[in-house]
Amino acid sequence: MVTDLEEIVAKLVSFPSITPEDAGCQEFMIQFLEQAGFTCQRMNKGSVSNFFASYGKSGPLLVFAGHTDVVPVGDIAKWFSDPFVTQNKNGMLYGRGVADMKGSLACMLLMAQRFIKTYPKFQGKLGFLITSGEEGDDYDMGTPYVMQLLQNQGIHIDYCIVGEPSSSQKVGDVIKIGRRGSLSAKIRLHGKQGHVAYPHLADNPIHKISPALAKLTTTLWDQGNNHFPPTSMQITHLQSGGHAANIIPGDLILHLNFRYSTEQTHGALKEKVVAAFHEHALNPVIEWRLSGEPFLTAQGALLDSCKQAIIELTGNAPELSTSGGTSDGRFIAPYGVEVVELGPVNATIHQVNECVSLNDLRLLEHLYFSICEKLLIN
């Protein structure tokens, strides 16, 4: 069995698991965990690979969650070397996914192996929830699907550490204790195509929607709170016309996205958007997509254990943050689970020549081990 952290990272990176493909990465993890004594369940759905692994029979369940899929490599000519072959340059490991998040996965595997050897009869349960559907549009076949299956089996997770790259400058300087919700809308507004010289015979949807957009883009949705910044809305795409300079367009498509705090609900945001259009006598066709509700773990045994471990091993207290995009924690928290994100530095994620410090990963493995001790031993 591979027991060296750098070797495990290299093995995981060697699988070209561009989302939603897993490319064999999870089979390596499953074999590793089964050799350590875990029971593994494959829970694949469609194009997404998933598995849940568990060790122990009673007590609180601490789960480490993560994803094996990575984003595309980008311009391969700009990489120092093959992005699926790790390179160690002065203690920095380069390769696609080393930071997001195969480095974290390697730390989890090595930690679990070491923890079970050190405490073979610990009082509690240790688990893994792994998906290949986090980075793309197939996330609904990943963690949400697994969580539903676990609920059907009567399996309740008490604590969950998501290994996303949460740190800013050095490992452990930031713990993500929640994330904003994400609500998107695709809005279609119909008008009537016509000649620009005869506007009275046409109905320009760009003109029609402009007052409503002015209202939406200047609305102060809320002030946020102690844990979240104010809710924001951004228009991400607007398409209309472009056929010829003398044609008034007949249709318009608009995409927008809310990143919202716990001061809002997705239902309330939908109502406000519809009201802004109705105020100007508009009835567009709106397709909504809720990517996740906001979640927050502002206190509890998990957060306390993470803070204590970081202070003990680094000498510094972590910043508690809800900034950034979404993570799969949004699908786990609604089941009554204490969820935090703790992983490596995020400075190069999704970039060409993605890299992570090997020493940072070694520290992260020790942090994971210490947190397990505090929750499952002490």
N, C-alpha and C positions, 0 to 999 in steps of 0.2 A: 504494500500500500504506500502511495506517495505521502510523505509526511513533511516535506519542506514547503514552506509557504510560497516561495518563488516558483517552484516547480508546479504547484497547484494552479497558480495564476497563469502560468504559461500553458498548461494543459487546457484550462477553460477558454483562454483567448484563442487557442488553435482551432476551435470550432467556429466556423464562419456563420454565426447565428444571427444573420440580419433579419430583423423583425418581419413577420412573425415566426420565421424559421428558428428551430432550435439546433438543428444540425448535429445532434448527438450529445450536446452539452449536458442535458439533464440525465441522460443515461450514465454518464461518467459520475455525476453527483449522486445518483441513486445507488450505484455500485459502491461508491465510497461510504455512503451512509449505512447501507445494509451491512457492510463489513464491520462497521462500528457498532452495530446492534440495533439500528433503527428499522422500523417497519414502514415501508413506502407504498403509497397508493398513486398510481398514474391516473390523472383526471383530465385527459386530453379532450378538447372540443374543437371540431373543425380544423382550422390550420394552426391552432394554438396548442402547444404542449404545456401541461401542468403536472405538478405532483405535490403530494403532502406527505411528509415524513414525521414520525413520532417515536419517542423513546420514553418509557416510564408508564406507570399504570394509575397513579393517583396523585392528587395535589394540584397546585396551580400549573397551568400550561403556558409556557413562554415560547413563542414562535418567532423565528427569524424569517422575514419575508424578503423576496427579491425577484429579479428577473434575469433570464439568460439571454434575452434578445438584445441586440445592439442596433444603433442607427447605421445607415450606409457609410462607407469609408470616405466618401467625397472624392476629391481629385487625388487618385492614388500616386500620381507623379510627385506630389508634394510631401509624401510620407518619407521619413528617413529610410524605412525598410518596409518589408511586408507587414501590413497592419494586423495580420493574424499570426504573426510570429513575434513574441515579446523580445524586446531588446533592452538590456540593462546598460544605461549610460550614466555613469557616476552616481549610481544609486537610484536613478529614476527609471521606472519601467514604462516602456512605450508599447502601445498596441491598442487596437480598437476594443473598448470596453474595460480597460484596466481600471478606470475610475468609475465608470457607469455601466454595469456595476459588478464586473467579474472579480475585481479586487476584493470587494466586500464578501462575495460568495466564497472566495478562497479562505478568507478570515473566518467565516462562519463554519466552514467544513473543518478546518484545522482546530478551531476552538471546541467544536462539538466532540471531535475525536479525543482531544486532550481532557475535556471536562468529564467524559464518561470513564476514561481510564483513571482519573484522579478521584472521582466520586461515583463509583459503580452503583451505589445504593442510595443515591440522593432522593430526597422526598420532594417529588414534583415531576413535571413532564416537560420535555424539550421537543420542539417541533420545527419544521421547515415548511414554508408555503412558497413554491417557486413557479413562475409562469414565463412563457415566451411571448406574451401579448401585452407588454407594458408600453413599448416605445411607439407603436403604430395605432391604427384605427380599429384593431381587433381586440381591444382591452376587455370588452364585455364577455369574451369567451375565455378570459384569463381569471384573474383574482375574483371578480364578482361571481363567476360560475363556481369556482372552488369553494368560496364562502357559503354559497347556497347548499352545495353538496355536504359540507361539514355540518351545517345546521341540520340537514336531513338525517345525518348520522348521530346527532346529539352531541357533537363535539363543540365545546365552547372554549375559545381562546381567551385567556385572562390578560396576557401581556404580549405585545408585538413590537419588535424592533425591525423597521424597514431599513435596509442597508443602502439607501440612496446616498449619493455624495452630498452630504449636508454641510460639511466643514468649509470654512472660508479661507483661512490662511494656514491653519495647522489642524490636525485631527483632534476633534473634541472641542474646538472653540465655539461651535454652534450645534445646538440640538433643535431639530424641527419638531415643535410640539403640536403642530396643526397645519392646515392648508386652507386657503380660500376655496369656495365653491366655484365651479365653472359651468356657465350656462350659455349656449350658443343659439343663434337664430338665423335661419335662411328665410328672407322676406322677398316675396314676389309682388310687384305692383304693376297692374295693367293700365295702359293708356290707349292711345290710338295713334298709329303711325300716320304721318302726313308730310306735306311739303313745307319747308321753312317759310316760304313766301305766303302760305295760306294757314297760319296758325289757328285760325278760327275753325278750321275743318279737322284739326287734330287735337290730341290731348297728351301733352308732354309729361311722362311719369317722373322725370327728373325735377321739373318745376313743382309738380304736385307734392313730392316727398320732401322737398327742401324745408318747409316750415316744421315738419315733424322731426326731421333730423336736427334742426337747430335746437328744438326743445330737448331732444334726447342727449345731445352732446354738451349741453350746458346744465343739465340736471345734476344737483348734488344729491347723490343717492343716500348717503349717510355719512357720519363722522368717524366711522370705525369704532374701535374700543381699545382697551388696554392691550389686547393681544393681536388685533387685526388692523391693518390700514383701512381707509375708507373704500367702499365698493367702487370699482371702476368699470366703465364701458368703453369698448373700442370698436370702431367700424373697421373690419378687416378686408372687405372686398365690396366693390361697387361696379356693376356692369350694366351698361345701357347704351344703345346706339352704336356708333362707330361704323355704320354701313356706308355712309356717304355724308359729305359736309352739308348737303341740302335736304337731309331727311330728319324729321322729328321722330325719335324712337317711339316704339309702341309698348315696350316692356322694360322692366327694371328688376334686377336681382341684387339684393343687399345682404351681406353677412355681417353679423356683429357678435361680440362676445362680452359677457360679464364675468369678472372675477369678484366674487362677493363675500362679504364678511358674515359673521353670525348675527349681524344686525338685520340681515335680510333673509327672505326665503325665496326659492325659485318661483313659487306661485305669485308672490307679491311683485317680483320683477316683471313677470309676464303681464300681469294686469296693468302695470305702469306703462309698459311699451304699447300695449293695445290701446290704452287710453290716450296716449300721445298721438296715435294715428286717428282715432275716432274724433279727437278734438278738431282735426282738420278735415273731417268728413272722408276719411280714407279707410278702406277695408282690405288691406293686403292679405295675401295668403302667407301664413307664417308656419314654418316647420321648426320646432324646438328640439334641442338635444341637451339633456342634462348630463354632463360628464362626471359630476360628483358634487355632493353637498359639502359645505365647510365642516371641518372637524377640529377639535381642540382637546388636548390632554394637558391641562394646566396644572394638575396636581395628581398625586397618587404614588404608589409604591414603585412603579416602573421609572417614573421621572426622577424620584428621589434616588433610586439606585444608580441611574445613569449619571446624575450630577455628582454623587459621592465617588463613583469610580473615576470619573474624569478629574476631579480635584485631587484624589489620591495618586493618580498616575501621571498627571501633568502639572499639578500645583496651581492650576488656574480654574476658575469657575466658568462654565460655558454660558454663552448667550442663548436665550430661549427665543426662538423665532418662528413665525408662520409665513415668511416671505417665500418668493419663488413660485414655480408652477404647481402642478398637481402631482400626486404620487398615488400608488395603489393603496396607501394608508386610508384614502377616502372611501374605499370599499370595505375596509376591515373595521374601522371605528364604529360604524352604525350598528354593529352587532354587540355593542357594549364592551368593547375592548380598549384598554389603555394602549395607545399607539404613539411611538416616537420614531423619528428618522435620525439615524446616526451612522455616518459613513465617512469616506475620505474627502479630501479637498476637491471642490468642483470646478476649479479654474479652467480645466481643459476639456470638460465633457462635451461630446458631440463635435469636437474640433479635429482637424488634421493633426497628427502627432499627439493624440491624447496620451497623457502620462500621469503617473502617480509615484510618490516616493515609497520605496520598499520599506524604509524605516517607519513611515506612517502606517503602512499596512500591518507591520508587526505590532505597533502600538494599538491599532484598532483591534487586532485579535486579542490582545491582553485586556482591552476595555470590555469586549464582549464576554470574555471569561469571567472578569470581575463582576459584571452585572449579573451573570448567571449565578455566581456564588451568593450574591446579596439577595437574590430573589428565591433561589431554590435550595440554598444551604443554610444561610444565617437565620 
